[in-house]
């Protein structure tokens, strides 16, 4: 059985069939610009390649077996490698033609999650092993995001072709020649609109494009300005957030990951009159940059706020110094 035919046998994702119903034949070929971008990575894909979205790893394991067995769907298989988990863990986009697979994992507004990446690494190894060519298949794994690719460790060599680095494409989240401009809905604890993870009120607020390259350039400029204004205090609080890691984005070698939060927390400290004020500021700024599930309850930030308050008080007494 051909690889594409085997993959089609499992593709029951309603979102795919909805889009195909809406777009018709116009939705079949891949975009020329996208094909060119893949080609620049060294991945040559025909425009008429088959594609699907949110393709489950369980389906992928089944399709690979069908392809290898000539379409035999009756035999019971060993699951010692954990290829089939009975869940909906998936790859965001799958492209297939001849004996080639291109798997694409994308992140837009949210951040790369180390635990999720490790789980997908294990699924890939269970499906393909260290050498997919032994199955007669060429596999490419591509990350797409509005910012930097994730830090990946322990992945098979075939997934890290560029001296240990993965394939990566930038993913715009705006129309051509426009800046990303999104809103989000947040809950409020009172009618004045105080942002909270619980409350009887809600409001609409602008959503910062956390990982946007365009936004990132201005963010870097702003961060440099704030860093110059607060000197060692900026570095000190950045280190504190990196080590405390309340959003769980510390991958070891990304020490500047919390720069956006430091950039927006520090100017607000001028209005803080107490530790409680700092606690509120820190929690609100994390809610600004991340979703509520990632941020967690306010009490998680109590120790962080206490340490920031101590450093801030010291800074006000001795500008230019940091604890």
C-alpha positions, 0 to 999 in steps of 0.5 A, spaced: 500 500 500 502 506 498 504 511 504 499 516 502 493 511 501 495 508 508 495 515 511 488 517 508 485 511 511 485 514 518 484 521 517 477 522 520 479 529 523 473 533 522 476 540 522 480 537 515 474 535 512 470 542 514 476 546 510 476 541 504 468 542 504 469 550 504 475 550 500 473 545 495 479 543 490 482 550 491 484 547 498 488 541 495 494 544 492 499 547 497 501 554 497 507 556 492 510 561 497 510 555 502 513 550 497 518 555 496 520 556 503 520 549 505 525 548 499 530 553 502 530 549 508 532 543 503 525 540 503 522 539 496 515 538 496 510 538 490 504 542 490 499 537 489 502 533 495 497 530 500 496 534 506 492 533 513 492 537 519 492 535 527 494 528 525 494 523 531 500 519 532 496 513 533 494 514 526 501 515 524 503 508 527 497 505 524 498 508 517 506 506 517 504 499 519 499 498 513 504 501 508 509 496 510 504 490 511 501 491 504 495 493 507 494 487 512 489 490 517 488 483 521 494 482 525 495 484 532 501 488 533 506 489 539 506 495 543 512 495 547 515 501 544 509 505 545 507 507 538 500 507 540 497 511 546 490 511 545 490 518 546 489 524 541 496 527 541 498 529 534 502 533 529 499 539 527 500 538 519 502 532 515 504 532 508 506 526 504 508 524 497 511 518 494 515 515 500 516 522 503 513 525 510 513 532 512 511 533 519 510 540 522 509 542 529 507 549 530 506 554 536 503 561 535 501 565 541 503 560 546 510 558 548 513 551 547 512 546 552 518 542 554 514 536 557 509 536 550 516 536 546 519 530 550 512 526 549 512 528 541 519 526 541 518 519 544 512 518 539 516 520 533 522 515 536 516 509 537 514 510 530 520 511 526 526 509 530 533 512 529 533 511 522 526 512 518 530 510 511 530 503 514 522 503 513 523 506 506 521 512 508 524 519 508 521 524 514 522 531 515 520 534 522 519 542 521 517 547 527 513 553 525 512 559 530 512 566 530 519 567 534 525 562 535 524 555 535 524 550 541 530 548 544 530 540 543 535 535 546 535 528 545 532 528 539 534 523 533 539 525 528 534 525 522 530 531 526 536 535 527 539 536 520 543 543 522 548 541 526 544 539 532 538 544 530 531 543 527 528 545 521 524 551 523 520 556 519 517 563 521 509 563 522 506 570 521 500 571 525 497 577 521 495 579 514 501 581 509 504 588 511 500 588 517 502 587 525 499 582 529 493 585 533 489 580 537 485 581 543 483 576 549 478 576 554 480 576 562 476 575 568 476 581 573 475 581 581 471 588 581 467 593 576 473 597 576 477 591 572 482 589 576 485 583 572 484 576 576 484 569 575 477 569 578 471 574 579 464 576 577 467 581 571 470 580 565 473 585 560 477 585 553 484 587 553 489 587 547 493 581 547 501 582 546 504 578 540 509 575 545 513 571 540 512 575 534 518 577 530 516 584 528 514 585 536 520 582 538 524 587 535 521 593 538 521 589 545 528 588 544 529 596 543 524 597 549 528 592 554 534 595 552 531 602 554 529 599 561 535 595 562 539 602 561 534 605 566 534 600 572 541 597 571 543 591 575 536 591 578 533 589 571 539 583 570 537 581 578 530 580 577 531 577 570 535 572 574 530 571 579 524 569 574 528 565 570 530 561 577 523 561 580 520 559 573 513 560 574 511 559 567 515 553 566 519 556 560 526 555 563 529 550 558 536 551 561 540 555 556 534 561 555 536 566 561 533 571 557 526 568 556 523 573 562 525 579 559 518 581 557 515 580 564 521 584 567 520 590 562 513 591 564 514 589 571 519 594 573 516 601 571 510 599 574 514 598 581 514 606 582 506 606 584 507 600 589 507 602 596 507 595 599 509 588 598 501 587 596 502 592 591 508 588 588 504 582 589 499 584 585 503 587 579 507 581 578 501 577 577 497 582 573 503 582 568 504 575 568 497 574 566 498 579 561 503 575 557 501 568 558 494 565 559 491 564 566 492 556 566 500 557 565 500 563 570 496 559 575 494 562 582 496 569 585 499 565 591 504 562 587 508 569 586 508 571 593 515 569 594 517 572 587 514 578 589 517 579 596 524 578 593 522 583 588 520 588 593 526 587 597 530 589 591 526 595 589 527 598 596 534 597 596 534 600 589 530 606 591 535 607 597 541 606 592 540 607 585 544 603 580 545 597 585 542 591 586 541 585 591 
